[in-house]
Amino acid sequence: MRMRKKKNLIPRMERCAPCRVQDGFALRGRWREALMPSARELRLEIGCGKGRFSAETAEQNPDVLYIALERVPDAMIVAMERCQAKGLTNIFFIDGDAALLRDYFAPDEVDLLYINFCDPWPGMKHARRRLTHEQFLILYRGILREGGQIHFKSDNHDLFEWSLFQFPKAGFVLSDVTRDLHGEGVRGVMTDYEEKFHLLGAPINRCVGAKEPMDPEPEFHPIAGPTRGPAGGGTGQEDDGGGGETKT
């Protein structure tokens, strides 16, 4: 099921211009300086979809700069309008692709990265498209600071178990691994998709991967995406859209 086209998309996008980044490449290495010099952290969400998680997380942490990546405009407009309705000034959106993250962000620029309910891409022939594939994780290493974290949630058991083997290969130490995040009550901010399936009784998987030093650093091979940026660097939202096909 794909995202329905939104009415009056262009004028709605124009009204959300204050929270939309027109040229993410131009801000590489100076996101905080340009958008929020007082921010204590820069956090990035890949495939924000309709933005419930983005908006509520940004609202709870007003001293953190949030960047939400989404490649489906019909999903991103809902997310931006959600944030504007809350009066948030610490979150900005990029209409872009996860394969280009090293073009958008400089080394060590990101403190925390969220991947929520990405497309599982069933079948091993599609494995390289998964946002938790080793090569994507190595891509993220190039923008995360030392000790920076990836927070990964999924309702897909097979994807989650497969992903647990990918993180260590890319130099991430796993912690907070759970296969039933909300088993004893809701924990943390939910996405719309997450709430729907939690209410249906589906267990939610979650883990945290922290970047550790590797010598030598794993070799990064640029990932093919719909477009290529100036420095060279796909993504993730089924149903709701996606910067890497994620469901939020």
Backbone as numpy.savetxt, mean C-alpha at the origin, in Angstrom:
# Nx Ny Nz CAx CAy CAz Cx Cy Cz
-15.11 -9.08 -10.17 -15.96 -7.89 -10.17 -15.07 -6.65 -10.17
-15.32 -5.77 -11.11 -14.50 -4.58 -11.24 -15.21 -3.35 -10.69
-14.43 -2.32 -10.43 -14.96 -1.09 -9.88 -15.89 -0.41 -10.89
-17.08 0.01 -10.41 -17.99 0.73 -11.29 -17.49 2.14 -11.57
-17.75 2.61 -12.79 -17.35 3.96 -13.15 -18.14 4.98 -12.34
-17.44 5.97 -11.83 -18.07 7.00 -11.02 -18.55 8.16 -11.90
-19.72 8.69 -11.55 -20.26 9.84 -12.28 -19.48 11.10 -11.94
-19.38 11.98 -12.92 -18.72 13.29 -12.72 -17.31 13.14 -12.16
-16.58 12.14 -12.65 -15.27 11.84 -12.08 -14.31 13.03 -12.20
-14.25 13.65 -13.37 -13.27 14.72 -13.57 -13.51 15.91 -12.64
-14.75 16.46 -12.56 -14.93 17.58 -11.62 -14.73 17.17 -10.16
-15.05 15.94 -9.83 -14.82 15.48 -8.46 -13.32 15.40 -8.17
-12.56 14.93 -9.15 -11.10 14.90 -9.00 -10.55 16.30 -8.81
-11.09 17.25 -9.57 -10.61 18.64 -9.46 -10.87 19.20 -8.07
-12.02 18.85 -7.48 -12.34 19.34 -6.14 -11.41 18.74 -5.08
-10.83 17.59 -5.40 -9.93 16.92 -4.46 -8.46 17.24 -4.71
-8.22 18.23 -5.57 -6.85 18.57 -5.96 -5.91 18.82 -4.76
-6.39 19.42 -3.66 -5.46 19.69 -2.55 -4.81 18.44 -1.95
-5.44 17.27 -2.09 -4.85 16.06 -1.51 -4.35 15.09 -2.58
-4.29 15.54 -3.82 -3.81 14.68 -4.90 -2.45 15.18 -5.41
-1.49 14.27 -5.48 -0.16 14.61 -5.99 -0.16 14.40 -7.50
0.09 15.46 -8.23 0.07 15.38 -9.69 1.32 14.72 -10.25
2.46 14.96 -9.63 3.72 14.43 -10.14 4.55 13.87 -8.98
4.32 12.59 -8.70 5.05 11.96 -7.60 6.54 11.86 -7.85
6.94 11.75 -9.11 8.37 11.66 -9.44 9.13 12.91 -8.98
8.46 14.06 -9.08 9.11 15.33 -8.74 9.37 15.46 -7.24
8.68 14.66 -6.42 8.83 14.76 -4.97 9.80 13.73 -4.40
10.41 12.95 -5.26 11.33 11.90 -4.80 12.42 12.51 -3.91
12.51 11.98 -2.68 13.52 12.44 -1.75 13.13 13.64 -0.92
11.95 14.23 -1.18 11.58 15.42 -0.41 10.07 15.48 -0.10
9.47 14.31 0.09 8.03 14.27 0.39 7.70 15.04 1.66
8.44 14.77 2.71 8.16 15.45 3.97 8.44 16.95 3.86
9.55 17.27 3.26 9.91 18.68 3.09 8.82 19.44 2.34
8.25 18.83 1.30 7.29 19.52 0.46 5.87 19.51 1.02
5.50 18.43 1.72 4.10 18.27 2.12 3.84 18.42 3.61
4.81 18.01 4.45 4.56 18.05 5.88 5.90 17.99 6.63
6.60 19.11 6.71 7.94 19.11 7.33 7.95 18.63 8.78
6.85 18.78 9.48 6.80 18.39 10.89 6.50 16.91 11.10
6.27 16.15 10.03 5.88 14.75 10.16 6.98 13.93 10.82
6.60 13.10 11.78 7.58 12.24 12.46 7.87 10.98 11.65
6.95 10.60 10.75 7.12 9.43 9.91 6.45 9.65 8.56
6.89 8.86 7.59 6.20 8.79 6.30 5.73 7.35 6.11
4.43 7.19 5.95 3.87 5.86 5.75 3.19 5.79 4.38
3.29 4.63 3.77 2.81 4.44 2.41 1.85 3.25 2.37
0.71 3.43 1.72 -0.22 2.32 1.51 -0.30 2.01 0.02
-0.10 0.75 -0.32 -0.16 0.32 -1.72 -1.55 -0.21 -2.02
-2.26 0.45 -2.94 -3.61 0.02 -3.30 -4.61 0.37 -2.22
-4.90 1.67 -2.05 -5.76 2.11 -0.95 -7.24 1.87 -1.22
-7.63 1.60 -2.48 -9.03 1.37 -2.78 -9.90 2.55 -2.38
-11.01 2.27 -1.71 -11.95 3.32 -1.32 -11.53 4.09 -0.07
-10.43 3.69 0.52 -9.77 4.55 1.50 -10.27 4.56 2.93
-11.07 3.60 3.34 -11.48 3.60 4.75 -10.28 3.45 5.67
-9.42 2.47 5.37 -8.23 2.26 6.19 -7.34 3.50 6.15
-7.14 4.06 4.97 -6.29 5.24 4.80 -6.79 6.39 5.67
-8.07 6.70 5.54 -8.64 7.85 6.23 -8.62 7.68 7.74
-9.01 6.52 8.22 -9.09 6.32 9.67 -7.70 6.25 10.30
-6.75 5.64 9.58 -5.38 5.55 10.11 -4.73 6.93 10.14
-4.93 7.72 9.09 -4.38 9.08 9.07 -5.02 9.94 10.15
-6.31 9.77 10.36 -7.02 10.54 11.39 -6.48 10.22 12.78
-6.12 8.97 13.02 -5.62 8.56 14.33 -4.17 9.00 14.58
-3.46 9.35 13.49 -2.05 9.72 13.62 -1.78 11.03 12.90
-2.25 12.15 13.43 -2.15 13.43 12.73 -0.72 13.94 12.55
0.25 13.35 13.27 1.63 13.78 13.14 2.43 12.92 12.16
1.72 12.05 11.41 2.35 11.18 10.43 1.88 11.59 9.04
2.81 11.61 8.08 2.48 11.88 6.68 2.14 10.57 6.00
0.94 10.50 5.42 0.48 9.30 4.72 0.43 9.56 3.22
0.95 8.59 2.47 0.85 8.62 1.02 0.10 7.36 0.61
-0.97 7.52 -0.15 -1.78 6.39 -0.60 -1.65 6.24 -2.11
-1.22 5.08 -2.53 -1.04 4.79 -3.95 -2.25 4.01 -4.47
-2.82 4.47 -5.56 -4.00 3.80 -6.13 -4.04 4.04 -7.63
-4.15 2.99 -8.42 -4.11 3.18 -9.86 -5.49 3.19 -10.52
-6.56 3.03 -9.73 -7.91 3.06 -10.28 -8.59 4.35 -9.83
-8.74 5.33 -10.71 -9.31 6.62 -10.33 -10.70 6.51 -9.71
-11.51 5.56 -10.16 -12.87 5.42 -9.62 -12.86 4.97 -8.17
-11.81 4.32 -7.74 -11.65 3.98 -6.32 -11.01 5.14 -5.58
-9.99 5.73 -6.18 -9.25 6.80 -5.50 -10.12 8.01 -5.19
-11.07 8.31 -6.06 -11.91 9.48 -5.80 -12.73 9.29 -4.52
-13.19 8.06 -4.28 -13.95 7.78 -3.05 -13.05 7.97 -1.84
-11.82 7.49 -1.95 -10.87 7.63 -0.84 -10.55 9.10 -0.56
-10.32 9.87 -1.61 -9.99 11.28 -1.42 -11.16 12.04 -0.81
-12.37 11.77 -1.29 -13.55 12.44 -0.73 -13.76 12.06 0.72
-13.45 10.85 1.07 -13.55 10.41 2.47 -12.62 11.25 3.34
-11.39 11.43 2.88 -10.40 12.18 3.65 -10.75 13.65 3.73
-11.25 14.21 2.63 -11.65 15.61 2.64 -12.82 15.84 3.59
-13.75 14.88 3.63 -14.90 15.01 4.53 -14.46 15.04 5.99
-13.34 14.40 6.29 -12.80 14.39 7.65 -11.89 15.59 7.92
-11.63 16.37 6.87 -10.76 17.53 7.03 -9.30 17.18 7.24
-8.87 16.05 6.72 -7.50 15.60 6.94 -6.52 16.37 6.05
-5.40 16.72 6.62 -4.37 17.45 5.87 -3.03 16.70 5.86
-3.02 15.49 6.39 -1.77 14.72 6.48 -1.76 13.50 5.58
-2.66 13.47 4.59 -2.70 12.34 3.67 -2.83 12.85 2.23
-2.04 12.22 1.34 -2.03 12.61 -0.06 -2.06 11.36 -0.93
-2.57 11.51 -2.14 -2.82 10.36 -3.02 -2.04 10.47 -4.32
-1.56 9.31 -4.78 -0.89 9.22 -6.08 -1.67 8.25 -6.95
-1.99 8.69 -8.15 -2.58 7.80 -9.15 -1.41 7.13 -9.86
-1.00 5.96 -9.36 0.22 5.37 -9.88 0.31 3.88 -9.67
1.48 3.33 -9.96 1.69 1.90 -9.99 2.83 1.50 -9.04
2.65 0.41 -8.33 3.63 -0.01 -7.33 4.98 -0.36 -7.94
5.01 -0.74 -9.21 6.29 -1.06 -9.85 7.20 0.15 -9.93
6.63 1.34 -9.77 7.41 2.58 -9.89 7.82 3.18 -8.55
7.69 2.43 -7.47 7.94 2.99 -6.14 9.35 3.57 -6.00
10.34 2.95 -6.62 11.70 3.48 -6.50 11.88 4.77 -7.29
10.93 5.05 -8.18 10.94 6.31 -8.90 10.25 7.41 -8.09
9.29 7.01 -7.26 8.56 7.98 -6.44 9.32 8.33 -5.16
10.03 7.33 -4.58 10.64 7.52 -3.26 12.14 7.22 -3.30
12.90 7.98 -2.53 14.34 7.78 -2.44 14.65 6.69 -1.41
15.86 6.15 -1.41 16.25 5.17 -0.40 16.03 5.71 1.01
15.52 4.85 1.89 15.32 5.17 3.31 14.25 6.23 3.57
13.44 6.56 2.57 12.48 7.66 2.74 11.19 7.24 3.44
10.85 5.96 3.35 9.58 5.46 3.90 9.84 4.71 5.20
9.00 4.98 6.21 9.14 4.31 7.51 8.29 3.06 7.63
7.12 3.07 7.02 6.20 1.93 7.16 5.37 1.82 5.89
5.14 0.58 5.47 4.41 0.32 4.24 3.27 -0.66 4.53
2.07 -0.33 4.05 0.90 -1.19 4.25 0.52 -1.90 2.95
0.26 -3.20 3.05 -0.32 -3.97 1.94 -1.55 -4.68 2.50
-2.71 -4.21 2.11 -3.96 -4.77 2.64 -4.74 -5.50 1.55
-4.88 -6.79 1.71 -5.77 -7.60 0.87 -5.47 -7.47 -0.62
-4.21 -7.73 -0.94 -3.81 -7.65 -2.35 -4.35 -8.86 -3.12
-4.42 -8.69 -4.43 -4.89 -9.75 -5.31 -3.99 -10.98 -5.14
-4.54 -12.17 -4.86 -3.70 -13.36 -4.65 -3.08 -13.92 -5.92
-3.55 -13.51 -7.08 -3.04 -14.04 -8.34 -2.82 -15.55 -8.27
-3.91 -16.33 -8.23 -3.77 -17.79 -8.11 -2.98 -18.39 -9.27
-2.30 -19.50 -8.97 -1.51 -20.18 -9.99 -0.09 -19.67 -10.01
0.88 -20.59 -10.03 2.28 -20.18 -9.95 2.74 -19.38 -11.16
2.05 -19.52 -12.29 2.47 -18.74 -13.45 2.25 -17.24 -13.26
1.39 -16.90 -12.27 1.13 -15.49 -11.98 1.84 -15.02 -10.71
2.66 -15.88 -10.11 3.23 -15.57 -8.79 4.00 -14.26 -8.77
4.70 -13.93 -9.85 5.51 -12.72 -9.86 4.68 -11.44 -9.81
3.37 -11.57 -10.04 2.50 -10.39 -9.96 2.08 -10.08 -8.52
2.27 -11.02 -7.62 1.82 -10.84 -6.24 2.66 -9.77 -5.55
2.01 -8.91 -4.81 2.71 -7.81 -4.16 3.65 -8.27 -3.05
3.56 -9.55 -2.67 4.48 -10.08 -1.66 5.49 -11.04 -2.28
5.61 -11.02 -3.61 6.66 -11.80 -4.26 8.02 -11.25 -3.84
9.02 -12.11 -3.81 10.37 -11.69 -3.39 10.84 -10.44 -4.11
10.59 -10.34 -5.42 11.09 -9.18 -6.17 10.37 -7.89 -5.77
9.07 -7.97 -5.45 8.38 -6.78 -4.95 8.93 -6.40 -3.58
9.19 -7.40 -2.74 9.72 -7.11 -1.41 11.10 -6.47 -1.50
11.90 -6.91 -2.45 13.21 -6.29 -2.67 13.04 -4.85 -3.16
12.04 -4.64 -4.01 11.72 -3.29 -4.45 11.42 -2.40 -3.24
10.62 -2.90 -2.30 10.27 -2.10 -1.11 11.50 -1.82 -0.26
12.45 -2.76 -0.21 13.69 -2.52 0.54 14.37 -1.24 0.09
14.24 -0.94 -1.20 14.92 0.22 -1.76 14.36 1.55 -1.31
13.19 1.56 -0.67 12.62 2.82 -0.20 12.41 2.86 1.30
12.44 1.68 1.95 12.25 1.61 3.41 13.56 1.89 4.14
13.47 2.57 5.25 14.65 2.79 6.09 15.02 1.48 6.78
16.22 1.43 7.32 16.65 0.27 8.11 15.70 0.10 9.30
15.15 -1.08 9.48 14.18 -1.33 10.53 12.77 -0.96 10.14
12.59 -0.35 8.97 11.26 -0.03 8.48 10.42 -1.28 8.31
9.12 -1.12 8.40 8.23 -2.28 8.44 7.25 -2.33 7.27
6.85 -3.56 6.96 5.72 -3.83 6.07 4.64 -4.50 6.91
3.44 -3.96 6.90 2.29 -4.57 7.56 1.41 -5.19 6.48
1.26 -6.49 6.53 0.56 -7.23 5.47 -0.65 -7.94 6.05
-1.83 -7.72 5.42 -3.05 -8.41 5.81 -3.67 -9.09 4.60
-4.24 -10.27 4.82 -4.90 -11.00 3.74 -5.92 -11.97 4.32
-7.00 -12.18 3.56 -7.97 -13.21 3.93 -7.70 -14.50 3.17
-6.69 -14.49 2.31 -6.39 -15.65 1.47 -5.30 -16.50 2.15
-5.69 -17.67 2.62 -4.78 -18.53 3.38 -3.56 -18.92 2.56
-3.78 -19.36 1.32 -2.66 -19.83 0.50 -1.67 -18.70 0.21
-2.18 -17.51 -0.12 -1.29 -16.37 -0.37 -0.49 -16.04 0.87
-1.15 -16.04 2.02 -0.48 -15.67 3.26 0.64 -16.64 3.58
0.35 -17.94 3.52 1.37 -18.95 3.84 2.53 -18.86 2.86
2.24 -18.63 1.60 3.30 -18.47 0.58 4.13 -17.23 0.88
3.46 -16.17 1.28 4.15 -14.90 1.55 5.12 -15.02 2.73
4.77 -15.85 3.70 5.64 -16.00 4.87 7.02 -16.53 4.48
7.12 -17.23 3.36 8.41 -17.71 2.88 9.13 -16.67 2.04
8.39 -15.70 1.52 8.99 -14.67 0.67 9.72 -13.60 1.49
9.14 -13.21 2.61 9.71 -12.12 3.41 11.17 -12.37 3.81
11.50 -13.55 4.39 12.90 -13.77 4.78 13.86 -13.77 3.59
13.41 -14.23 2.43 14.28 -14.26 1.25 14.68 -12.85 0.82
13.83 -11.88 1.13 14.10 -10.49 0.76 14.69 -9.68 1.91
15.04 -10.35 3.01 15.70 -9.65 4.10 14.77 -8.98 5.08
13.59 -9.58 5.32 12.65 -9.05 6.31 12.45 -10.07 7.42
12.55 -9.59 8.66 12.32 -10.44 9.83 10.84 -10.39 10.19
10.22 -11.55 10.29 8.78 -11.62 10.55 8.48 -11.55 12.04
7.36 -10.89 12.36 6.84 -10.85 13.73 5.33 -10.67 13.66
4.68 -10.79 14.80 3.23 -10.58 14.91 2.46 -11.37 13.85
2.89 -12.61 13.63 2.21 -13.47 12.66 0.95 -14.05 13.29
-0.19 -13.79 12.68 -1.44 -14.35 13.18 -2.32 -14.78 12.01
-3.04 -15.86 12.23 -3.95 -16.36 11.20 -5.41 -16.14 11.59
-5.60 -15.36 12.64 -6.96 -14.99 13.05 -6.88 -13.67 13.83
-6.62 -12.60 13.11 -6.35 -11.30 13.71 -7.46 -10.84 14.64
-8.71 -11.05 14.25 -9.84 -10.54 15.03 -10.54 -11.64 15.83
-9.83 -12.74 16.08 -10.44 -13.88 16.77 -10.95 -13.56 18.15
-10.30 -12.60 18.83 -10.72 -12.23 20.19 -11.22 -10.80 20.24
-11.73 -10.33 19.12 -12.22 -8.96 19.03 -11.45 -8.18 17.98
-12.07 -7.16 17.44 -11.46 -6.39 16.35 -10.18 -5.71 16.82
-9.13 -5.86 16.02 -7.84 -5.24 16.31 -7.45 -4.32 15.17
-7.25 -3.07 15.49 -6.78 -2.12 14.49 -7.88 -1.64 13.56
-7.48 -0.82 12.61 -8.42 -0.25 11.63 -8.70 -1.28 10.55
-9.97 -1.44 10.22 -10.38 -2.37 9.17 -10.59 -1.65 7.85
-10.44 -2.40 6.76 -10.90 -1.91 5.47 -12.37 -2.31 5.33
-13.06 -1.73 4.35 -14.46 -2.13 4.11 -14.53 -3.61 3.76
-13.62 -4.05 2.91 -13.58 -5.45 2.49 -13.34 -6.36 3.70
-12.41 -5.97 4.55 -12.06 -6.75 5.73 -13.26 -6.91 6.67
-13.97 -5.81 6.92 -15.13 -5.88 7.80 -16.20 -6.81 7.25
-16.44 -6.72 5.94 -17.44 -7.57 5.30 -17.15 -9.05 5.53
-15.91 -9.44 5.29 -15.58 -10.86 5.40 -15.37 -11.30 6.84
-14.95 -10.39 7.70 -14.89 -10.72 9.13 -16.28 -11.04 9.66
-17.27 -10.25 9.26 -18.65 -10.50 9.71 -19.21 -11.81 9.18
-18.65 -12.27 8.07 -19.06 -13.56 7.51 -18.30 -14.73 8.15
-17.41 -14.41 9.07 -16.68 -15.45 9.78 -15.34 -15.83 9.18
-14.89 -15.11 8.16 -13.60 -15.43 7.52 -12.45 -14.95 8.40
-11.47 -15.81 8.71 -10.32 -15.36 9.50 -9.42 -14.44 8.68
-8.86 -13.45 9.34 -7.96 -12.49 8.69 -6.53 -12.79 9.13
-5.64 -12.93 8.16 -4.23 -13.19 8.44 -3.46 -11.87 8.45
-2.45 -11.80 9.29 -1.64 -10.58 9.35 -0.22 -10.90 9.81
0.74 -10.18 9.29 2.11 -10.28 9.77 2.82 -8.95 9.58
3.94 -8.80 10.27 4.80 -7.63 10.14 6.17 -8.11 9.69
6.73 -7.45 8.67 8.08 -7.74 8.23 8.95 -6.52 8.44
10.06 -6.67 9.15 10.97 -5.55 9.42 12.25 -5.72 8.59
12.67 -4.65 7.94 13.86 -4.68 7.11 15.11 -4.82 7.97
15.92 -5.84 7.67 17.18 -6.03 8.37 18.33 -5.90 7.38
19.53 -5.62 7.87 20.68 -5.48 6.96 20.97 -6.78 6.22
21.39 -6.67 4.97 21.83 -7.81 4.19 23.13 -7.44 3.49
24.09 -8.34 3.52 25.38 -8.10 2.86 25.76 -9.35 2.06
25.68 -9.24 0.74 25.33 -8.04 -0.02 23.83 -7.83 -0.07
23.43 -6.62 -0.45 22.01 -6.35 -0.66 21.49 -7.20 -1.82
20.26 -7.71 -1.72 19.72 -8.51 -2.82 19.58 -7.68 -4.08
19.86 -8.29 -5.21 19.80 -7.57 -6.48 18.35 -7.30 -6.87
18.09 -6.07 -7.26 16.75 -5.68 -7.68 16.65 -5.71 -9.20
15.63 -6.40 -9.68 15.35 -6.44 -11.12 14.07 -5.65 -11.35
14.13 -4.54 -12.09 12.92 -3.73 -12.33 11.73 -4.58 -12.75
10.58 -4.24 -12.20 9.35 -5.00 -12.41 8.55 -4.35 -13.52
8.09 -5.16 -14.45 7.28 -4.63 -15.55 5.97 -4.11 -15.02
5.57 -2.91 -15.46 4.30 -2.33 -15.07 3.66 -1.66 -16.26
2.44 -1.12 -16.08 1.76 -0.44 -17.18 2.56 0.71 -17.75
3.34 1.38 -16.88 4.14 2.52 -17.32 5.49 2.45 -16.66
6.44 3.20 -17.17 7.76 3.27 -16.57 8.07 4.71 -16.23
8.71 4.92 -15.10 9.05 6.26 -14.68 10.45 6.64 -15.13
10.89 7.81 -14.76 12.18 8.31 -15.21 13.37 7.52 -14.70
13.25 6.90 -13.50 14.38 6.15 -12.96 14.23 4.65 -13.19
13.06 4.21 -13.56 12.83 2.79 -13.79 12.45 2.04 -12.53
11.47 1.61 -12.35 11.19 0.89 -11.14 10.01 -0.03 -11.28
4.14 -2.92 -10.84 2.99 -3.05 -10.98 2.28 -3.12 -9.79
1.76 -3.66 -9.62 1.10 -3.45 -8.41 -0.03 -4.29 -7.84
-1.35 -3.45 -7.26 -2.26 -4.28 -6.68 -3.63 -3.96 -6.56
-6.08 -3.57 -7.19 -7.22 -3.70 -6.30 -8.36 -4.29 -7.07
-8.52 -5.45 -6.76 -9.64 -6.14 -7.34 -10.87 -5.62 -6.64
-12.00 -5.51 -7.36 -13.26 -5.09 -6.77 -13.25 -3.60 -6.47
-12.34 -3.12 -5.61 -12.31 -1.72 -5.26 -11.30 -0.92 -6.07
-10.52 -1.53 -6.86 -9.49 -0.83 -7.61 -8.13 -1.31 -7.16
-7.05 -0.59 -7.35 -5.78 -1.00 -6.78 -4.54 -0.39 -7.35
-3.55 -0.15 -6.50 -2.23 0.29 -6.91 -1.37 -0.93 -7.03
-1.93 -2.08 -6.76 -1.25 -3.35 -6.86 -2.29 -4.42 -6.75
-3.49 -4.13 -7.12 -4.64 -5.02 -7.02 -4.89 -5.44 -5.58
-5.44 -4.56 -4.79 -5.81 -4.89 -3.43 -7.29 -4.64 -3.22
-7.86 -5.29 -2.21 -9.27 -5.13 -1.94 -9.43 -4.38 -0.63
-9.89 -3.16 -0.70 -10.10 -2.42 0.54 -11.50 -1.85 0.56
